[in-house]
Amino acid sequence: MLLVIVEEDAGGVSAASLEAVTCARHLAEGAGLDLHAAAFGAHGDLAAGLSKYGVSTLHLVTSESTREYSPELWGTALAELVEHTGATGVLAASTDRGTEILANAAASTEQPFASNCVAIEPGDPWTLTRQRGGGILLEDAELSGRVKLASLVAGSVEISEATATHEVDVLEFAPTPQATMPHSAIVDRTSRGSGVSLASARVVVSGGRGVGSAEGFAPLEELAELLGGAVGCSRVATNNGWRSHSDQVGLTGTKIGAELYIACGISGATQHWVGCMGAKTILAINTDPEAPLVARADYAVIGDVQEVLGAVLERLRARRAAA
Ligand SMILES: Cc1cc2nc3c(=O)[nH]c(=O)nc-3n(C[C@H](O)[C@H](O)[C@H](O)COP(=O)(O)OP(=O)(O)OC[C@H]3O[C@@H](n4cnc5c(N)ncnc54)[C@H](O)[C@@H]3O)c2cc1C
């Protein structure tokens, strides 16, 4: 059996997790194995969203010690679930959580973990392609082991449904309490304005130095809201205190896999590019026609970001009012 960790986003299974599910189904079918999913917390409602994707069982990891996120406690709980179910492979999206949980589970089970994969082919060993150097290099590798663990970069796989729809069995799994184990724990949370996470948003409207100030992000916020997306930024925007680090796209920020990335006043330094290159379509708005991101973008508008966004928003507001 193969196991895929699913994360919740906006009340359903996140797009990045559905990519991992699609990839895991491909591996399971190639090996003639069942596909199970696992979620942390009482997320029984995710079962309905998984029924079309070939998942037969959803394991809900529920216990007092795993109620709040902790990479060590969740990783150890996952290791226990792997032994309990006899899973021979575990996949997750390459989100911060997915990577941390798998790394801890791998350490606990003493099994190998390949992070940041963009393609995984069935067989024994698994054949994989993974990102290195923040995505600048691609490495071909093989993964062998009694249990293989791998994480998948968002935007690598086209989400697809299974040929048959299954009713998903929901099973609760209570791991052994690990309260005395050394672990990190969340002590505070800052909620984001939008309910959509940057890593899994289908549209990201992102701003850099060219936006000019924290207040200059207001039209980006409005555009993101109108498009049902999230706001991102470059490191200059975080360094200047215009946005929080959680909004940063890039090597030392979030890697996105959006359908559409709108880069406003961002030059496109390599460290930024590796965070947004997974987007399917890139639109750059920049005063400099020679900016690297303008050269790499699918579409570019050469002009002042505030003027361009002002015109776009005017049209969108008028269209919304007419609808
Ligand atoms: C180890 C390391 C890690 C890093 N990690 C990251 C990372 O994760 N993410 C990241 O983003 N950067 C990262 N950086 C920084 C990166 O190298 C760049 O410095 C940064 O991305 C530049 O941000 P920017 O594009 O906003 O600014 P700039 O490079 O200054 O570009 C500003 C752009 O705005 C345009 N512009 C100016 N005025 C306007 C206007 N009115 N309207 C429209 N366009 C305008 C300009 O033409 C220019 O293209 C990292 C650097 C290092 C060394």
PDBQT file of the ligand as one rigid body, heavy atoms in Angstrom, charges set to zero:
ROOT
HETATM    1  C1  LIG A 401      21.007  34.110  -0.429  1.00  0.00    +0.000 C 
HETATM    2  C2  LIG A 401      19.967  34.979  -1.056  1.00  0.00    +0.000 A 
HETATM    3  C3  LIG A 401      18.653  34.579  -1.017  1.00  0.00    +0.000 A 
HETATM    4  C4  LIG A 401      17.660  35.371  -1.608  1.00  0.00    +0.000 A 
HETATM    5  N1  LIG A 401      16.359  34.928  -1.574  1.00  0.00    +0.000 NA
HETATM    6  C5  LIG A 401      15.431  35.669  -2.210  1.00  0.00    +0.000 A 
HETATM    7  C6  LIG A 401      14.075  35.224  -2.245  1.00  0.00    +0.000 A 
HETATM    8  O1  LIG A 401      13.695  34.189  -1.693  1.00  0.00    +0.000 OA
HETATM    9  N2  LIG A 401      13.173  35.985  -2.908  1.00  0.00    +0.000 N 
HETATM   10  C7  LIG A 401      13.516  37.158  -3.544  1.00  0.00    +0.000 A 
HETATM   11  O2  LIG A 401      12.641  37.815  -4.127  1.00  0.00    +0.000 OA
HETATM   12  N3  LIG A 401      14.788  37.595  -3.504  1.00  0.00    +0.000 NA
HETATM   13  C8  LIG A 401      15.740  36.889  -2.838  1.00  0.00    +0.000 A 
HETATM   14  N4  LIG A 401      17.007  37.372  -2.782  1.00  0.00    +0.000 N 
HETATM   15  C9  LIG A 401      17.254  38.747  -3.268  1.00  0.00    +0.000 C 
HETATM   16  C10 LIG A 401      17.399  38.828  -4.778  1.00  0.00    +0.000 C 
HETATM   17  O3  LIG A 401      18.731  38.580  -5.147  1.00  0.00    +0.000 OA
HETATM   18  C11 LIG A 401      16.984  40.236  -5.281  1.00  0.00    +0.000 C 
HETATM   19  O4  LIG A 401      17.764  41.213  -4.613  1.00  0.00    +0.000 OA
HETATM   20  C12 LIG A 401      15.516  40.574  -5.070  1.00  0.00    +0.000 C 
HETATM   21  O5  LIG A 401      14.705  39.518  -5.567  1.00  0.00    +0.000 OA
HETATM   22  C13 LIG A 401      15.185  41.866  -5.836  1.00  0.00    +0.000 C 
HETATM   23  O6  LIG A 401      13.888  42.261  -5.509  1.00  0.00    +0.000 OA
HETATM   24  P1  LIG A 401      13.058  43.216  -6.476  1.00  0.00    +0.000 P 
HETATM   25  O7  LIG A 401      12.932  42.547  -7.797  1.00  0.00    +0.000 OA
HETATM   26  O8  LIG A 401      11.832  43.616  -5.755  1.00  0.00    +0.000 OA
HETATM   27  O9  LIG A 401      13.985  44.520  -6.558  1.00  0.00    +0.000 OA
HETATM   28  P2  LIG A 401      14.888  45.055  -7.731  1.00  0.00    +0.000 P 
HETATM   29  O10 LIG A 401      15.845  44.021  -8.188  1.00  0.00    +0.000 OA
HETATM   30  O11 LIG A 401      15.436  46.359  -7.267  1.00  0.00    +0.000 OA
HETATM   31  O12 LIG A 401      13.868  45.297  -8.928  1.00  0.00    +0.000 OA
HETATM   32  C14 LIG A 401      12.852  46.257  -8.903  1.00  0.00    +0.000 C 
HETATM   33  C15 LIG A 401      12.156  46.212 -10.261  1.00  0.00    +0.000 C 
HETATM   34  O13 LIG A 401      11.068  47.100 -10.223  1.00  0.00    +0.000 OA
HETATM   35  C16 LIG A 401      11.007  47.805 -11.463  1.00  0.00    +0.000 C 
HETATM   36  N5  LIG A 401      10.326  49.051 -11.196  1.00  0.00    +0.000 N 
HETATM   37  C17 LIG A 401      10.767  50.145 -10.531  1.00  0.00    +0.000 A 
HETATM   38  N6  LIG A 401       9.808  51.082 -10.449  1.00  0.00    +0.000 NA
HETATM   39  C18 LIG A 401       8.724  50.575 -11.054  1.00  0.00    +0.000 A 
HETATM   40  C19 LIG A 401       7.400  51.044 -11.270  1.00  0.00    +0.000 A 
HETATM   41  N7  LIG A 401       6.992  52.235 -10.804  1.00  0.00    +0.000 N 
HETATM   42  N8  LIG A 401       6.530  50.250 -11.932  1.00  0.00    +0.000 NA
HETATM   43  C20 LIG A 401       6.917  49.032 -12.411  1.00  0.00    +0.000 A 
HETATM   44  N9  LIG A 401       8.149  48.531 -12.235  1.00  0.00    +0.000 NA
HETATM   45  C21 LIG A 401       9.038  49.281 -11.542  1.00  0.00    +0.000 A 
HETATM   46  C22 LIG A 401      12.445  47.966 -11.869  1.00  0.00    +0.000 C 
HETATM   47  O14 LIG A 401      12.550  48.157 -13.273  1.00  0.00    +0.000 OA
HETATM   48  C23 LIG A 401      13.041  46.636 -11.431  1.00  0.00    +0.000 C 
HETATM   49  O15 LIG A 401      12.960  45.672 -12.469  1.00  0.00    +0.000 OA
HETATM   50  C24 LIG A 401      18.018  36.599  -2.218  1.00  0.00    +0.000 A 
HETATM   51  C25 LIG A 401      19.350  36.989  -2.257  1.00  0.00    +0.000 A 
HETATM   52  C26 LIG A 401      20.317  36.192  -1.685  1.00  0.00    +0.000 A 
HETATM   53  C27 LIG A 401      21.737  36.641  -1.736  1.00  0.00    +0.000 C 
ENDROOT
TORSDOF 0
